[in-house]
Every structure is written in C-alpha cells, then in structure tokens.
Amino acid sequence: MSAAVDILSAVLLLVGTLFTLIGGTGLLRLPDFFTRLHGASVTDTLGAGAILLGLALAAGWSLLMGKILALLLIMALLSPSAAHALARAAIHGIRRPWLDETQK
C-alpha cells in the first residue's frame, strides 16, 4: 500500500510540475493580457493543486496533511476569483482583448 501511495504522490508531483511549466510557457507565448491570464490561472490552479495533493499524500495522515489540504481549498477558491477580478479590472481599464484579422 505504501509503494502505491508513493507512486501516486510522485505522479501527482510530476503532473503538477508539467502543468506549471506549460503555464509559464503560455505566459511567454500568448499574445495579450487576457489570454495570458486565462492560461496562467488555469494551469496554475491545476498545477499547484496536483502538487499540493501529491505533497498531502506524501505527508500521510498527519497534521501536515490537514494543513496542505486547507491550503489547497483556499487556493482552489481564491485563484479563479483573483483571475476574474484582474480580468474585470483590465476590461474596465484601458486594456482591450486581442482580435486577429478574421475577427475584426
């Protein structure tokens, strides 16, 4: 049982790392603020969530696992809300969404 939990923990840590790496690449490659925000917020939530789940499994049944799961819950609730607030502030400010030539 312990080997299966260790393998699952390692897989979750690897998946979370890959999601975070993809999000960082998206920040460099995407054309405007809104697409960058979308790419970063989705991959950040999934990446950090998978990493925190992997850490919680590695910690085992302890107080540390409870703290990690509480952090996961807080992050899962606040990260999308923060991205929405940033996008709303940007759309009411001077930023406009990028449109390619076929959408104009």
TAMONOR-V481050 format. One record per residue. SS is DSSP state (@ for helix, = for strand, . for the rest). PHI is phi in whole degrees, -180 to 180 (none if undefined). OMEGA is omega in radians with two decimals (NA if undefined). Layout:
ss phi omega
SS PHI OMEGA
SS PHI OMEGA
This chain:
ss phi omega
. none -3.11
@ -67 3.12
@ -66 3.12
@ -66 3.12
@ -67 3.11
@ -64 3.12
@ -67 3.11
@ -63 3.10
@ -63 3.13
@ -65 3.12
@ -65 3.11
@ -64 3.09
@ -64 3.12
@ -67 3.12
@ -63 3.11
@ -63 3.10
@ -65 3.12
@ -65 3.09
@ -61 -3.14
@ -67 3.09
@ -65 3.10
@ -64 3.09
@ -64 3.09
@ -65 3.08
@ -66 3.11
@ -63 3.09
@ -62 -3.14
@ -83 -2.97
@ -97 -3.03
. -76 -2.90
. -79 -3.05
. -137 -3.05
@ -60 -3.03
@ -70 3.10
@ -70 3.06
@ -64 3.13
@ -63 3.13
@ -64 -3.14
@ -62 -3.12
@ -71 -3.08
@ -71 3.14
@ -68 -3.11
@ -71 3.10
@ -67 3.13
@ -65 -3.14
@ -69 -3.12
@ -66 3.13
@ -67 3.10
@ -63 3.12
@ -66 3.12
@ -64 3.14
@ -66 3.06
@ -65 3.08
@ -63 3.10
@ -67 3.12
@ -65 3.09
@ -66 3.14
@ -68 -3.12
@ -73 -3.11
. 77 -3.12
. -76 -3.12
. -154 3.07
@ -64 3.12
@ -61 3.11
@ -62 3.10
@ -63 3.12
@ -67 3.12
@ -65 3.13
@ -67 3.05
@ -65 3.08
@ -64 3.10
@ -63 3.12
@ -64 3.13
@ -62 -3.13
@ -66 -3.14
@ -66 3.11
@ -84 -3.00
@ -89 -3.09
@ -64 3.08
@ -65 3.12
@ -66 3.11
@ -67 3.10
@ -64 3.11
@ -64 3.13
@ -64 3.10
@ -64 3.14
@ -65 3.14
@ -66 3.10
@ -65 -3.13
@ -70 -3.11
@ -70 3.09
@ -85 3.08
. -91 -3.08
. -95 -3.10
. -80 3.03
. -124 3.13
. -64 3.10
. -75 3.07
. -123 3.08
. -79 -3.02
. -64 -3.11
. -77 -3.11
. -96 -3.10
. -82 NA
